[in-house]
Amino acid sequence: MGKLYVFDHPLIQHKLSIMRNKNTGSKEFRELLNEIGMLMAYEVTRDLPLQDVEIETPICKCTTKMLSGRKLGVVPILRAGLGMVDGILNLVPAAKVGHIGLYRDPETKMPVEYYCKLPVDAPERLLIIVDPMLATGGSSVAAIQFLKDRGCFNIRLMCLIGAPEGIAVVQKAHPDVDIYIAAVDERLNEHAYIVPGLGDAGDRLFGTK
């Protein structure tokens, strides 16, 4: 079973509370999502392997540590996932970015794919799927499967808020994928929205309805 990591860092929780507020505008919402994405990425990449390298400081030569081998890829689920990409790239500028386009059918609540574009060397990379909301779990399950169908198996899922129902669905469908999340909320309502949640992340991010 994949592990569930829930972040309790004070800065993440503080910024998330501001995002939840219905009076927070799109500009501030975008900035906060970017900041939380960077803070979460710091922990998601904690176990990246290091190698010894020799460098010369202004004082002398020394052996120090640098990232070894493993390449990163960031794969946002469109469109709300875009808001978390820059935060990760601020930490790891060399990471490549793929995109998965999904929308939730309003009647069936099931995900529908309309776009998938990945780096050519995606199977060689540690791929971090990002999406602010893990509600029913359908979009995340589908996105993970799209990557596996294309030969990618080193996958992590990073979300802002999740419902217990959605987390359970992802863990059952993809027990090999670890989930990183800032908050686990109470439940889903009858419209499959997270309660208390923060509304539609994509609409709040881009100022649409």
Buried (B, 14 or more C-beta within 10 A) or exposed (E): EBEBBEBEBEEBEEBBEBBBEEEBEEEBBBBBBBBBBBBBBBBBBEEEEEEEEEEEEEEEEEEEEEBEEEBBBBBBBBBBBBBBBBBBBEBBEEBBBBBBBBBBEEEEEEBEBEEBEBBEEBBBBBBBBBBBBBBBBBBBBBBBBBBBEEEBEBBBBBBBBBBBBBBEBBBEBBEEBBBBBBBBBEEBEEEBBBEEBBBBBBBBBBEEE
